[in-house]
Amino acid sequence: MYSFKGKVVWITGASSGIGEQLCYQFAQAGASIILSARSYTNLERVQSKLSGFGAKSRIILIDLELLNQLPDKVDDALACFGRIDILVNNAGIGLRDFALATSLMTDKKIMNVNYFGPMVLTKELLPHMIERQSGQVVVTSSLSGKYGVPRTSAYAASKHALHGFFESLRSELVGSGVFITIIVPGIIQTDITAHALKGDGTLFDRVEATYQSAYSTEKAAKKILQAIIKKKEEVFIGGNEGITLLLQRLSPWLMRRFIRNHPIKRWRKLKRRLNFWKK
Ligand SMILES: NC(=O)c1ccc[n+]([C@@H]2O[C@H](COP(=O)([O-])OP(=O)(O)OC[C@H]3O[C@@H](n4cnc5c(N)ncnc54)[C@H](OP(=O)(O)O)[C@@H]3O)[C@@H](O)[C@H]2O)c1
């Protein structure tokens, strides 16, 4: 296994799901971890497991919606171990409602947490990385960053925005020693749908069936570490749903027809067929 010994990794969204698993994988690979999210109780739970791996770690509470507070959080994070080698912008919230049923307040919250928050953290931290001529910024996008499906409008918008910003930034960083890695997860087994918002800003509060038996967070985190090691520019992580990226590239027209009606139902049907042919 590649060693991250001596590396300092700052992970947002470390209190659950993919971010939590990334903490364990990085810790086992020797990194020191800065864990961030809103829930102190959950971060403490994750941190106590990290000490079991002998990893050094610190908690910095962050609410990505509160953009004005983020520059100070970057100073706090830098003060933990004196520098940050890898920033993993992983925190995010989903949406489960139609665009017309979604209030502007909810749209803004999702854009702040998923797009403006990571953007501010990255811009605040980059001068330190550029000065050291070394660093990597990782950002967790989604298939929704590639195409839109019903009931995810602001979420899809925020993830598309990440691609625009980080692609552009990458081209500006050539030769600086700082690398950008965009992670595009498919469907990963987390509680993301339970934590997602309805249009009125309340919690959706239900883990959708598709996510209950999806690609495991452990496998996803291992693959993300591999992508970080190889300094990949962009990588898909997940199961068969990755085929939709190919379909989207080959025929955006066909893809739009596919997602127009009940894409999840259609996806399950297609998956059953694919599994049948695999047998
Ligand atoms: N699971 C999937 O299938 C999937 C697919 C595509 C992309 N993704 C992306 O993967 C990332 C991780 O999602 P997940 O699946 O692991 O979901 P999750 O278990 O719900 O984790 C989301 C994380 O984001 C944090 N977070 C939410 N709002 C925040 C805020 N205002 N400020 C700071 N942190 C906040 C949460 O912590 P607190 O609540 O403690 O703040 C939590 O640690 C997200 O960016 C998501 O969009 C997931």
The ligand as an ORCA input file, in Angstrom:
! r2SCAN-3c Opt
* xyz 0 1
  N     -23.447      8.634     -1.756
  C     -23.523      8.820     -3.059
  O     -24.106      8.011     -3.785
  C     -22.887     10.023     -3.700
  C     -22.950     10.108     -5.081
  C     -22.374     11.200     -5.716
  C     -21.725     12.166     -4.973
  N     -21.684     12.068     -3.621
  C     -21.006     13.146     -2.885
  O     -20.147     12.602     -1.921
  C     -19.971     13.534     -0.850
  C     -20.169     12.814      0.471
  O     -21.522     12.375      0.533
  P     -21.953     11.047      1.312
  O     -22.595     10.169      0.346
  O     -20.848     10.543      2.139
  O     -23.143     11.639      2.195
  P     -23.310     11.887      3.769
  O     -23.061     10.632      4.513
  O     -24.615     12.569      3.923
  O     -22.102     12.876      4.109
  C     -22.188     14.253      3.876
  C     -21.149     14.941      4.736
  O     -21.202     16.347      4.480
  C     -21.267     17.042      5.732
  N     -22.017     18.284      5.603
  C     -23.300     18.447      5.216
  N     -23.666     19.728      5.293
  C     -22.577     20.413      5.734
  C     -22.309     21.780      6.031
  N     -23.253     22.722      5.928
  N     -21.071     22.123      6.447
  C     -20.108     21.185      6.593
  N     -20.300     19.887      6.345
  C     -21.509     19.490      5.923
  C     -21.974     16.069      6.677
  O     -21.628     16.309      8.028
  P     -22.520     17.123      9.100
  O     -23.947     16.793      8.847
  O     -21.982     16.640     10.402
  O     -22.175     18.563      8.848
  C     -21.379     14.740      6.222
  O     -20.147     14.505      6.872
  C     -20.981     14.664     -1.114
  O     -20.322     15.747     -1.711
  C     -21.955     14.044     -2.112
  O     -22.557     15.001     -2.930
  C     -22.247     11.024     -2.963
*
